[in-house]
Amino acid sequence: TRPSFAPRATNNDPESIAQIPVAANVLDWYLGEGGIEVKAKRSLEMTLPLGWTWHEMSWDPNAGEPYTKDDTGNVVYKGDVRCDSHLPFNVAYDIDARLGDSDWVAVRRTENKWELAALFPEQRDLILSSSGQVDPSDEALQVFDNLTKNAGDSDRISVWHFYHKKTRAMPNGRYAIIVSSRTIFDAPLPYENLPLIPVCPVEQIVQSGGYSQLWDLLSLQQAYDSCMSTMMTNHDAFGIQNILCPEECNIMPESLPGGLRLLKYNASLANGAKPEVLHLLSISEHSYKHAEVFQKNMETISGYNSVDRGNPDDNIRSGSFA
């Protein structure tokens, strides 16, 4: 279902009410052309295998079209909305707090070091020298991204963005950008709330994390794979048939392959000495029944039955269900 927003005017004057259609069009553009809808769906899809993800809605002051120049001659851009989805492995937060209640959150992004050096020229040497320096967290994530495969040759580096909400201990909040364990930017939080929102189907009890119902299918899937592996092992080992042939039948092995051949054998011998197929490929019907039971249970738990998959059972295809 596509997200639906209904703009409302805070005032009742005609000028404010006339701006409602404009606001609706702007929201519709950002959902479609701005990519917010795609990123929101991606965040939701990643929760299925991972349990939870983080959805970011922030403001990028260096995006958009050039607007003016500051006193030093640097270009000032109009800025634009930043929307992104992050894996749980790329986000750090207070795990002693409930998911979403942490006072702070830090997200790891991979950014172009040359663009970052242009934004922070006073930190240029630090940023450019960070190429090839791999964070400990990156080493643990080699399975999930390609950042560390050619870290020395890549123009992309790890950049941590730290956000702390406005609290009594920190009234202005905090926003910091960190490269190679060095802070290159530090300022008050420019938002009323943290720009990262956790997305999870179900929140885990006691622990600070999400839970996906697909995790309930892991053991059933493992059992289903075991049945399939047993059947395929038998098929691979005995799928190609062997031939039983008495020594007296006078049929050579090279005469058996292929078709449309005339094979002569000694019919005067017992049983005609005719070559026979040695049937070793025999898959128990219990294996098929077990696999079917596991499949049905997975359909029940996941809620994706044969109709949802576009492959309804024969009784559902009948006219009574049409």
N, C-alpha and C positions, 0 to 999 in steps of 0.2 A: 504494500500500500504506500502510495506516495505521501510524504509529509504535507500537511495542509495547514496553512497559516491564515488567520483572519485579522488583518490590521484594524486597529481601532484608534480613533482620535481621542486625545486626552482632554480636549476642549470641545464645546458644542458650537463654536462659531463657524460660519460657512467656509472660511478659508482653511481651517483645520480639517473639516469634513471633506473638502474637495481634494485633499492630499491622500485620502485613503486609497483610491484607485492607483495612484502613482506608487504608493508603498507596496500594494499588491503586485504590481508589475515588476517592481524591483526584486521582490522576494521570489517571484516566479522565474525571473532571469537568473538569479543566483542559484536556484535549485537546479535549473537545466544547464544553461551555458556556463554558469560559474562552477559547476561540478559538485555542489554540495550534496545533491541527491545521490550521486554515484559514490561519493566518499562515505555517506551515511550508510548506504547499503553494504559497502565493503566492511565497515566496522561491525555491522550486524552479522554478516556472513562469517567473519573470522571468529565470532564467539562460538560457533558450532563446534569446531575442532579444538579451540584453545580454552574455552570456558569464559573468557572475558577479554575485552580490548579497551582501548582508550580513544575517544573521539575528541579532536582538538578544533576549537573555534576561536581564533585569535585574529589580531590585526597586524598586518605586515606593513610598516611605514615605508619600506623601500620598494614596494610593488606599485603597479599602476603606471600612469603616464607622468612625465616630468611636469612639475607644477611651477617652481620658481627656483631661485638660487639664494643660499644664505649669505651671511656677511663674508664668509671665507671663499665664496665662489663655488661651493659644492651644490650639486643639483638636489633639490628637494622634490620628492615624488608625492603624488596624491595619496598613495597607500591603497590597500585593498584587503578584503577578508581573506584569511588563511584558514582552509579547512583540510584536515588530514586525519587519517586513522593510523594508530600505532599498535604494534604488537605488545603484549604485556611484558615481554622480555626487554623492551626498550624504554620502559617507564619505571622509575623508582618513586616510592612513596612510603609513608609511615605504615608499616604492616601491623602495628599494634592498634591502629584505628580501623573502624569499619570502612569498607570499600566506598570511596567517595567522601569520607569525612576527614581525610588527612589535611593537616594545615599546610602542607607543602607537597609539591610534586615536581619531578625532574624528568624530562623526556630527551632521549638521544635521537638526534637527526644526523644524516649524512649530507654534508653540504660541500659545495665547490670551494676549495681553499682560496682560489684566485678572487672569486667574488667576495668572499668573506674578508680577504686582505684589503680589497678596495673599500669595503664599508668601514673597516677599522685600520686605517693606514698606520696609526701609532703602534699597532700590534702586528704589523706585517711580518716581521722576522719570526716571531713566535708562531704565527699561523702557518707560514710556508714551511717552517722547519718541522711541523707536526706530521708531515707526510711520512708514512711508514711506521709511525708510532702507534701501536695497537693497544687499546685499553684492555684490561683484564676481562671486562664484560664482552668485548668483541671476540676474544678467544673462545668464550663459551657459546658464541652465537654463530660460529662458522657454518653450522648446519643450516642456519636460517637465512644468511645473506652472504654476498660475495665480497664484502668489504675487506676481509683479511687475506683473500687469495693473492692479490697483487697490490698489497697496501703500499709498497714502495713506489709503484708506478702510477697509482691512481691519483687523480686530482681531487677526490672526495675524501673528507676526513670526518671523524666523529666530533660532533658538537653537542654539548649538553645545555639545555635551556631549563633553568631552575625558576620555579614560581613559588612564592610564599604568600598566602592570603593575608589580608589585613586583620590583625588580631590586637588585643591589648598589649601583648609583648612586642608586637611589631605593627604599629598603627598604620604605617604607609605601605606595608607589605614589602615584597622584594622580587625583582626580576633580574637574573644574572645569566650571562652567557659564558660558558666554560669550555676551553680548548686545552687539551693536554694538562689537565688539572690546574690550569691557570685561568683566572677570571679576566676576560677581556671587556666585559661590559657589566655595569652594576647600577641599578636604578630602582625607584619605587615601583610597585606593581601598577601597571597602567589600566587594570581592570577592577571591577567591583568584586568579581569572583574568579576562581581559578579557571583558566581557559581549557582545561582538560576534564572530560567527563567520562567516567567508567561506564562501559556498556557490557551487561552480562544477562543471560537468561534467568539465572537464579543465583542469589548470593549464598556462598557457603556459610554454614553454621560455625560459629566461633572463629574460623579463619577469615582473613581479609582477602577474599578472592571470589571469582565466579565459578559456576558449575554448569556444565553443558549436559543435557539429557542424552546426547550421543555417547557420552562416556559410559552410560549403562549398556551400550551395545558392544563394548570392547570384548568382554568375555564370550558373548555369543558369537561375535565375529571370529574370534580365535578358534572356537569349537567348529564353526562352519568351515574355516580354512583348513582345519585338521582333517575333516571329512573329505574335502576336495583334494587335499594333498595325498591322502591315502589312495583315493581312486586314480589320481593322475600318476602316482608312483607305480601302481599296478599296470596302468595303461602303457606307460613309457617302457616298463620292463618286459611286458608280455604282449604288447599291442601288435608287434610283427610276428606273424605265426611261423612256427617251425613245422617241418615236415618229417613224418615217420615213414621210413622206407626200408623194407627187408633187404638184407644183403643179396638175396637171390633174384631180386626183381630186375637187375641189370639196367637200372636208370641212374644216369650220372647227374650230379648236382647242377652242373652247368646247363642241363637241359630243362630245369624247372622254371627259372625266371622268365617273365614275359608271357605272352598269350599267343593263341592261334598256333600251337605247336602239336605235333603228333608224337605222343609218348607211347612207346611199346614196352610191355611188361610180360612176365611169364605167368600166364593165366592158369597153368597146370599146378602151380603151387597152392598151398593152403591159403584160403581167403583171397586167392588171386594175386597175392603179393603186390597189391595195388597201394601206391603211396597214400598216406592219410595225414590230415592236419592234426597237429598236436595242440589241443585247446587248453591253454594255460590262463588266458584272460578271462577271469570270472570275478566280477565286482558284486559284492553282496548287496541285496536289495535293502538291507538294514542301513547301509551307508547312505543310500538315497533318501530313506525315510528320516534318518537323523538330520541330514542337511535340510530337508524340507521343514522339519520341526524348528530348527534354529532360525531359518529364514522367516517363518511365520511369527516367531517370538520377536524377532527384530522389527518386523512390520508393526506389531502391536505396540511395542514400546516407543518406537519412533513416530508412529502415526502416519507413516507413508505406506499405504496399502497398494495393492495392484492397480486400483483405479487411479490413484494419484500419479502412479508411474506410467500411466497410459497403456497398461497391459492387464485389463480386467480378466477375471476368471471366466470360464465358459458359461457358468450359470448366470453371470451378470450381463453377458452379451446377449442373452435371450430377449425376446420381445417384451416380457413382463417387466424388465428393468429399463426398457428403452424410454 
